[in-house]
Amino acid sequence: MKIFQRTFLLFVLISFLILLFSSFCFAQQRKLEIIYPAVPGVQTPMTTKTALPDYLRYVFTFTIIISGLVAFGAMIYGGILYLTSTGDPAKISDAKDQVTASFLGLIIILSSFLILNTINPQLVLPAKPPLEPATGGIKIYANSNDCGETPTTGKPEDINEFLINQSYPALYATKDSTVILDWGTDGTYKISSIRFLSNPQDLTIEFYSGNDYLGSIKKYDETNYQKNDCQPYAVAQPKSVKLDSHPPGVYLYATENCTGNKYGEDYVIYQSSSATLQEFDNKTQSIKFRYDSKGETKFAAILHEKENYMGEAVLYDQEQGDVNCQSVSDTLSVSSITVYLKPVGEDCQNYLTEAGCKAMSYCYWSAGVCRYVGGVRFWEDKNYTGCALPSKTGFYQEANGTEANLHDIEKCGGDNCDSKDCGDRISAMEMDGHYVALLFRDPDYKGDCEVFTESKPDFRPFRIGQCGWLGRSDCLSSFIIKARK
């Protein structure tokens, strides 16, 4: 009977896991039938195409929070029970048991966190917070054409001002018969001048003739204002105002010319890699980049055909701004994205002094020349053995403009390897320094692509090492090497 029960429970568990994986891996994208509560530090599931690792991290974090609150509440309850049980040994004993059990529960919760953090830190660590947009907003003035310097009529104290650092669907609004906003067409205060507090590339401001952003009156963007400008406002008074911030990041657009002003439908912004694009899946038509105002954060992106960074991939690496908007390949339906930071500064070879060279984390000074740190080297056999490509004394680096087809490279280097063709077999990759390696299954940077940012002593556990009969052959045919920060 016990064997039957165990078999039945095992069957139920396997069936549940199959249903769980199939629901996330094969279901078409659609909105969830329930609304998940927001949990700090993790991405809330929104559609059925939420990546399984993201979902598991959400569930784990949610469970830890609820369990911790329950255990803490139980400990408080036990303490209260202890304080109110004077003279009753039975109740005192129950209270002590309650506090002890609650304390043990907290230890178990903490232990589970530590164990999973040891197994896979990405499962339990909070997601990296996005970079803060450099958005100061605007300040609007009434009864002053020079942003509060002199009043149009009356005394200086008759000037009114209001800081706008978010969108307002109504500039005149009341609550419980109290006026809480009193600007614009219906308000007491009429806008007569504007002070711009943001960099124009970081923020677009638009005024509307109706509530809820209907009927555009005036738009301010990179073409008509600078930071700290003061401009008189000489058009019709608005009823609403919308601030469209542009934080640093990778911008994916649903149009071919990088235009759009509605985040989530016209475009989305990514500052880190994402295994799924959720509601923007298969919508990307063009891409551009925005860096921070100091130019210290420069992005590059790899767009993947399928979720979880699978399928074909294309590297996009250009300077920021509208002039460098690039169309996404018509043959690539984008479902995930890898984002990395490029080194800031010029090529290492351009640094002529030792001090300037050493200031760059990806450069080193040797024999009076500034050189790149390390690079990428491929090996014929796993664990970095056999013949090396290039030779054992060299590396492929972005400085060499490395984009290569393996089968166009005739020979490997190293001991007794001069006549060998490395293109027939590559089983490991050694990476020294900060690089991104795009490894393609087919020549000319086509076919299935895997992206690596660290050494791999054996390709066999990865797609790039699972080709041919029963997946026992190596697949690498072409590669791209890029430096990263």
C-alpha positions in Angstrom: 0.0 0.0 0.0 2.8 2.4 0.9 4.5 1.7 -2.4 1.3 2.5 -4.2 0.9 5.8 -2.3 4.5 6.8 -3.1 4.1 5.9 -6.7 0.9 7.9 -6.9 2.5 11.0 -5.2 5.5 10.7 -7.6 3.1 10.6 -10.6 1.2 13.7 -9.4 4.5 15.6 -8.8 5.8 14.8 -12.3 2.5 15.7 -13.9 2.5 19.0 -12.1 6.1 19.8 -13.2 5.2 18.9 -16.8 2.2 21.2 -16.7 4.2 24.0 -15.1 7.0 23.8 -17.7 4.6 23.5 -20.6 2.5 26.4 -19.5 5.6 28.6 -19.6 7.4 27.2 -22.5 4.7 26.5 -25.0 1.7 28.8 -24.2 1.0 31.7 -26.5 1.4 35.1 -25.0 -1.7 36.3 -23.2 -2.4 38.3 -20.1 -2.7 36.4 -16.8 -6.2 35.7 -15.4 -5.1 37.0 -12.0 -3.2 40.1 -10.9 0.0 39.3 -9.0 0.9 41.6 -6.1 4.0 43.7 -6.6 7.1 42.4 -4.7 10.1 44.6 -4.1 13.2 43.7 -6.1 11.6 41.3 -8.6 9.6 41.6 -11.8 5.9 41.0 -11.4 4.6 38.4 -13.9 2.3 40.1 -16.4 1.8 37.5 -19.2 2.0 33.7 -19.7 5.3 34.3 -21.5 7.1 35.4 -18.3 10.4 33.4 -18.3 10.4 30.6 -15.8 13.5 31.8 -13.9 11.8 35.2 -13.4 8.6 33.5 -12.2 10.4 31.3 -9.8 12.3 34.2 -8.3 9.0 36.1 -7.9 7.4 33.1 -6.2 10.4 32.5 -3.9 10.7 36.1 -2.9 6.9 36.4 -2.3 7.0 33.2 -0.2 10.0 34.4 1.9 8.3 37.7 2.6 4.9 36.1 3.6 6.6 33.4 5.7 8.8 35.9 7.5 5.8 38.0 8.4 3.8 35.0 9.6 6.8 33.8 11.7 7.3 37.2 13.2 3.6 37.6 13.9 3.6 34.2 15.6 6.6 35.2 17.7 4.8 38.4 18.9 1.7 36.4 19.6 3.7 33.9 21.7 5.3 36.8 23.6 1.9 38.3 24.4 0.6 34.9 25.4 3.5 34.5 27.8 3.0 37.9 29.4 -0.7 37.2 30.0 -0.2 33.7 31.4 1.1 34.6 34.8 0.3 31.8 37.3 -0.8 29.3 34.7 2.0 26.8 34.0 0.2 25.2 31.1 -0.3 28.5 29.2 3.3 29.5 30.0 4.6 26.3 28.5 2.4 26.8 25.4 3.7 30.3 25.0 7.3 29.2 25.3 6.6 26.5 22.6 5.0 29.2 20.4 8.0 31.5 20.7 10.5 28.6 20.1 8.6 27.3 17.1 8.5 30.8 15.6 12.2 31.4 16.2 12.9 28.0 14.5 10.7 29.0 11.6 12.7 32.2 11.0 15.9 30.1 11.1 14.5 27.7 8.5 13.5 30.7 6.3 16.9 32.2 6.5 18.6 28.8 5.9 16.5 28.3 2.7 17.6 31.7 1.5 21.3 31.0 2.1 21.1 27.5 0.5 19.4 28.8 -2.7 21.8 31.7 -2.8 24.7 29.2 -2.7 23.1 27.1 -5.5 22.0 30.0 -7.8 22.4 33.6 -6.5 20.3 35.0 -9.4 17.3 33.2 -8.0 17.2 35.0 -4.7 19.1 38.3 -5.2 16.9 41.3 -6.0 17.0 42.5 -9.6 19.4 45.4 -10.2 17.5 48.6 -10.0 17.4 50.6 -13.2 19.5 53.7 -13.7 17.7 56.8 -12.5 16.6 59.0 -15.4 18.2 62.4 -15.4 14.8 64.2 -15.2 14.4 67.4 -13.3 11.2 68.5 -15.0 10.1 72.0 -15.5 8.9 75.0 -13.4 6.0 77.0 -14.6 5.3 80.6 -13.6 2.2 82.8 -13.5 2.4 86.6 -13.7 6.1 86.6 -14.8 7.5 86.4 -18.3 11.1 85.9 -17.1 10.7 82.9 -14.8 10.1 84.7 -11.5 12.5 87.6 -11.9 10.0 90.4 -12.3 6.2 90.3 -12.0 4.0 91.2 -15.0 1.7 93.2 -12.7 1.8 93.9 -9.0 4.6 92.9 -6.6 7.2 90.1 -6.6 5.1 88.2 -4.1 2.3 88.1 -6.6 4.3 85.7 -8.8 3.2 82.1 -8.5 5.3 79.1 -9.5 4.8 75.3 -9.6 7.3 72.4 -10.1 6.2 69.8 -12.7 8.3 66.6 -12.4 5.6 64.2 -13.5 2.7 64.1 -15.9 -0.6 65.7 -14.9 -3.8 64.6 -16.7 -5.5 67.7 -15.3 -3.8 70.9 -14.4 -7.0 72.0 -12.7 -8.3 69.4 -10.2 -10.5 69.3 -7.1 -10.9 66.8 -4.3 -13.7 67.0 -1.7 -14.6 70.4 -2.9 -11.1 71.6 -2.4 -9.0 72.9 -5.3 -5.7 70.9 -5.3 -4.4 72.1 -8.7 -5.3 75.5 -10.0 -3.4 76.0 -13.2 -4.1 76.3 -16.9 -7.3 76.9 -18.9 -9.7 76.3 -16.0 -7.4 77.5 -13.2 -6.7 80.7 -11.5 -3.0 80.7 -12.5 -2.1 81.1 -16.2 1.3 80.0 -17.4 3.4 82.9 -18.6 6.9 81.4 -18.6 8.7 78.1 -18.2 12.1 77.2 -16.7 13.5 73.9 -18.1 15.4 71.9 -15.5 16.4 68.9 -17.6 18.7 68.1 -20.4 16.6 68.1 -23.6 17.8 64.7 -24.7 16.4 63.3 -21.3 12.9 64.8 -21.4 10.1 65.7 -23.7 7.3 68.0 -22.5 4.0 68.4 -24.2 1.0 70.5 -23.3 -2.6 69.6 -24.3 -5.8 71.5 -24.8 -7.9 68.8 -23.1 -7.7 66.7 -20.0 -6.0 63.2 -20.2 -3.5 64.4 -22.8 -6.0 65.2 -25.7 -5.3 67.8 -28.3 -1.7 68.7 -28.4 -0.8 72.5 -28.1 2.9 72.7 -27.7 5.8 70.2 -27.6 9.3 70.9 -26.1 12.1 68.6 -27.1 15.7 68.6 -28.2 14.8 71.0 -31.1 13.5 73.9 -29.0 15.0 74.1 -25.5 18.2 73.7 -23.5 18.7 73.0 -19.8 18.1 76.0 -17.6 16.4 77.9 -20.4 13.7 80.4 -19.5 11.1 80.8 -22.2 7.9 82.8 -22.3 4.8 80.8 -22.8 2.8 82.5 -25.6 0.4 79.8 -26.8 -3.1 78.7 -25.6 -3.4 77.7 -21.9 -3.3 73.9 -21.4 -5.5 71.6 -19.5 -2.9 68.8 -19.1 0.8 68.2 -19.4 2.8 65.1 -20.1 6.5 64.4 -19.4 8.1 61.7 -21.4 11.4 60.9 -19.8 14.3 59.3 -21.8 16.6 57.6 -19.3 19.9 56.0 -20.5 19.4 52.6 -22.1 18.6 50.6 -25.1 15.4 51.7 -26.9 13.4 49.2 -29.0 10.7 50.7 -31.2 7.7 49.2 -32.9 8.3 51.6 -35.9 11.1 51.6 -38.4 12.3 55.1 -37.7 12.7 55.1 -33.9 9.6 57.2 -33.3 7.0 56.9 -30.7 5.9 58.6 -27.5 4.0 56.0 -25.5 6.2 53.7 -23.4 5.1 50.1 -23.6 3.3 50.3 -26.9 5.5 52.5 -29.2 8.8 51.6 -27.5 10.4 50.0 -24.5 13.6 50.7 -22.7 16.1 48.1 -21.4 19.1 48.8 -19.1 19.9 45.2 -18.5 19.4 41.8 -20.2 15.9 40.3 -20.3 15.0 36.7 -21.1 11.6 37.8 -22.4 10.2 41.0 -23.9 6.7 40.2 -22.6 4.1 42.4 -24.2 6.7 43.8 -26.7 7.5 40.3 -28.0 8.1 40.3 -31.8 7.3 44.0 -32.2 10.8 45.4 -32.6 11.4 47.2 -35.9 14.2 49.6 -35.0 16.7 50.3 -32.2 18.7 53.2 -30.8 20.8 54.0 -27.7 20.8 56.8 -25.1 23.8 57.3 -22.8 23.9 59.2 -19.6 24.6 62.9 -19.8 28.2 62.5 -18.8 28.9 59.8 -21.4 30.1 57.4 -18.7 27.5 54.7 -19.5 27.5 53.4 -23.0 25.2 50.5 -24.0 25.4 47.8 -26.7 22.8 45.1 -27.3 22.3 41.7 -28.8 18.8 40.9 -30.0 17.8 37.3 -29.9 15.2 35.6 -32.1 13.7 33.5 -29.2 13.1 33.8 -25.5 15.8 32.9 -23.1 18.5 34.2 -25.5 18.0 31.4 -28.0 17.9 31.2 -31.8 19.5 33.6 -34.2 21.0 36.8 -32.8 22.3 40.2 -34.2 24.7 42.6 -32.5 23.8 46.3 -32.4 26.6 48.6 -31.3 26.4 52.2 -32.4 26.6 55.7 -30.9 23.5 57.2 -29.3 20.9 59.5 -30.8 18.3 59.6 -33.5 20.8 60.0 -36.3 22.1 56.5 -35.5 18.7 54.8 -35.4 19.0 51.4 -37.0 16.4 49.2 -38.5 16.2 45.6 -37.1 16.6 42.8 -39.7 13.3 41.8 -41.3 14.2 38.2 -40.7 14.7 38.6 -37.0 11.6 38.5 -34.7 13.0 39.8 -31.4 12.0 37.9 -28.2 14.9 38.5 -25.8 17.8 40.9 -25.4 21.3 40.9 -24.0 22.5 44.3 -22.8 26.1 45.0 -21.9 28.1 48.2 -21.2 30.9 49.2 -23.5 34.3 50.4 -22.3 34.3 54.2 -21.9 37.2 55.9 -23.7 39.2 55.5 -26.8 41.1 52.4 -27.9 44.0 51.3 -25.7 46.4 52.0 -28.5 45.6 55.7 -28.4 46.9 56.1 -24.8 50.5 57.2 -25.1 51.3 57.5 -21.4 51.5 54.8 -18.8 49.2 56.8 -16.4 46.5 57.2 -19.0 46.7 53.6 -20.0 46.5 52.2 -16.5 43.4 54.4 -15.8 41.5 52.2 -18.2 40.4 48.9 -16.6 40.6 47.1 -19.9 44.1 48.2 -20.8 47.6 47.5 -19.5 51.1 49.0 -20.1 53.8 46.8 -21.5 57.1 47.6 -23.2 56.1 51.2 -23.7 52.8 50.3 -25.4 49.2 50.4 -24.1 47.5 47.1 -24.9 44.2 45.5 -24.3 43.9 43.1 -21.4 43.6 39.5 -22.5 41.0 38.5 -25.0 39.4 35.2 -26.2 41.2 32.0 -27.2 39.6 28.8 -28.5 40.8 25.3 -27.8 40.5 22.0 -29.7 39.8 19.9 -26.6 38.0 20.6 -23.4 39.8 22.0 -20.3 41.9 24.2 -22.6 44.0 21.4 -24.0 45.1 20.4 -27.6 45.6 23.0 -30.3 44.8 26.7 -29.6 43.2 29.3 -31.9 45.0 31.6 -32.2 48.4 30.5 -30.8 48.9 29.9 -27.1 50.7 33.2 -26.9 47.8 35.3 -28.4 44.2 36.2 -28.0 41.4 37.4 -30.2 40.4 41.0 -29.2 38.0 43.6 -30.3 41.1 45.7 -31.0 41.7 43.4 -34.0 38.1 43.9 -35.3 37.6 40.3 -34.6 34.7 38.9 -36.7 35.8 35.6 -38.1 34.7 32.4 -39.8 36.6 29.5 -38.2 36.8 27.5 -41.5 38.5 30.5 -43.1 41.3 30.2 -40.6 43.7 27.6 -41.8 45.8 26.7 -38.9 46.0 26.5 -35.1 49.0 27.5 -33.1 50.9 25.8 -30.3 53.0 22.7 -30.0 52.8 20.3 -32.9 49.7 22.0 -34.2 50.9 24.1 -37.1 49.3 21.9 -39.8 46.0 21.4 -38.0 42.7 23.0 -39.1 41.0 24.2 -35.9 37.8 24.9 -37.8 37.0 21.2 -37.7 36.7 21.1 -33.9 36.5 23.6 -31.1 35.6 22.3 -27.6 36.5 25.1 -25.2 36.8 28.8 -24.9 39.3 30.7 -22.7 38.4 34.3 -21.8 40.9 36.7 -20.2 39.5 40.1 -19.4 36.1 41.7 -19.9 34.7 40.5 -23.3 31.5 39.4 -24.9 31.7 36.4 -27.3 29.0 35.7 -29.8 29.4 32.2 -31.0 27.4 31.2 -34.2 26.6 27.7 -35.4 26.8 28.7 -39.1 29.4 30.7 -41.1 29.0 34.5 -41.7 27.5 35.0 -38.2 24.3 33.2 -38.9 22.3 30.4 -37.4 21.8 29.7 -33.7 23.9 32.0 -31.5 25.1 31.7 -27.9 26.5 34.6 -26.0 29.2 34.1 -23.3 30.9 36.6 -21.0 33.3 34.1 -19.2 35.5 31.1 -20.0 33.9 27.7 -20.8 36.2 24.7 -20.3 33.7 22.4 -22.1 31.1 23.4 -24.8 29.3 20.1 -24.4 26.6 21.3 -21.9 25.8 24.2 -24.2 24.0 24.4 -27.5 27.2 25.4 -29.3 28.6 22.0 -28.4 25.5 19.9 -29.3 25.5 19.3 -33.1 25.6 16.3 -35.3 24.5 12.8 -34.5 22.9 12.7 -31.1 24.3 16.1 -30.3 27.8 14.8 -29.9 29.7 17.2 -32.2 30.9 20.8 -31.9 29.0 23.5 -33.7 31.1 26.7 -33.7 31.6 28.1 -37.2 31.9 31.9 -36.8 32.3 34.3 -33.9 32.3 38.0 -32.9 34.4 39.3 -30.0 33.6 42.6 -28.3 35.1 44.4 -25.3 32.8 45.2 -22.4 33.1 47.3 -19.3 
